[in-house]
Amino acid sequence: MNTKNPGLALLEKKVDELDLRREVEDELAQILIEHKIANLRKSRGLTQAALARRSGVSQPMIAQIESGKLNNLTLKTLARTARALGASLKIDLISRSEPHNRQPSRKRRAAAS
């Protein structure tokens, strides 16, 4: 992230020094999803109960999703919630610059034996 804010620049530097980039990005992505769900629901004029009925989950689950307290949000529930909000869900895999503990394929392992 390129920023001119010195506080954010220092935070970026510390995140990199502590090798926390992935954890920070994962947490931010989750916060953004929760925020988007709550904002879309409100902009559509829906209550949590109405969204729950439309998506087939309980109102307490919607409250947990929006508050970030639901630690096991499944892709299925996220897709149903998006559909109930009249939104599209976009899932993407982004290649990292460095492979992480890459394992050889079964064929390559068998050939090496």
FENBELNOR-V274168 format. One record per residue. RES is the residue in one letter. PHI is phi in radians with two decimals (* if undefined). PSI is psi in degrees with one decimal (none if undefined). Layout:
res = [RES RES]
phi = [PHI PHI]
psi = [PSI PSI]
This chain:
res = [M N T K N P G L A L L E K K V D E L D L R R E V E D E L A Q I L I E H K I A N L R K S R G L T Q A A L A R R S G V S Q P M I A Q I E S G K L N N L T L K T L A R T A R A L G A S L K I D L I S R S E P H N R Q P S R K R R A A A S]
phi = [* -1.70 -2.41 -1.75 -1.38 -1.09 -1.13 -1.18 -1.10 -1.13 -1.07 -1.02 -1.10 -1.14 -1.02 -1.21 -1.06 -1.54 0.96 -1.93 -0.91 -1.10 -1.10 -1.14 -1.12 -1.09 -1.14 -1.12 -1.08 -1.15 -1.06 -1.12 -1.09 -1.05 -1.12 -1.11 -1.07 -1.08 -1.15 -1.11 -1.03 -1.15 -1.18 -1.50 1.25 -1.78 -1.48 -1.07 -1.13 -1.15 -1.11 -1.06 -1.07 -1.14 -1.69 1.38 -2.16 -1.45 -1.09 -1.05 -1.17 -1.06 -1.07 -1.16 -1.05 -1.16 -1.56 1.43 -1.62 -1.64 -1.51 -2.15 -1.15 -1.54 -1.07 -1.08 -1.15 -1.10 -1.15 -1.14 -1.17 -1.05 -1.07 -1.15 -1.57 1.23 -2.04 -1.75 -1.86 -2.06 -1.95 -2.46 -1.83 -1.92 -1.22 -1.48 -1.20 -2.19 -1.13 -1.97 0.84 -1.19 -1.74 -1.18 -1.14 -1.02 -1.09 -1.19 -1.13 -1.15 -1.18 -1.32 -1.37]
psi = [127.4 118.1 151.1 -4.6 118.1 -33.8 -43.8 -36.7 -41.6 -42.0 -44.8 -43.5 -44.6 -41.3 -43.5 -41.6 -38.8 3.2 46.7 10.3 -49.8 -45.5 -41.5 -45.2 -38.8 -44.3 -42.2 -39.6 -41.2 -44.0 -41.6 -41.0 -46.1 -43.6 -43.0 -42.0 -48.7 -44.5 -41.8 -43.0 -47.9 -41.0 -24.8 -2.5 28.7 144.8 167.8 -38.0 -41.2 -42.8 -38.8 -45.9 -44.7 -34.0 -7.4 25.0 174.7 157.2 -40.9 -32.3 -41.5 -43.0 -40.9 -40.8 -50.4 -28.9 -8.7 12.6 -3.0 107.6 -9.8 46.2 119.5 159.2 -37.4 -46.4 -40.5 -41.8 -42.0 -38.4 -43.8 -46.1 -41.2 -25.1 -1.7 31.6 162.0 147.8 128.6 119.4 134.8 144.5 124.4 123.5 132.4 159.4 -25.4 132.8 146.6 108.9 51.7 128.9 139.9 150.5 163.1 -40.7 -43.1 -37.2 -42.9 -39.2 -31.5 -19.2 none]
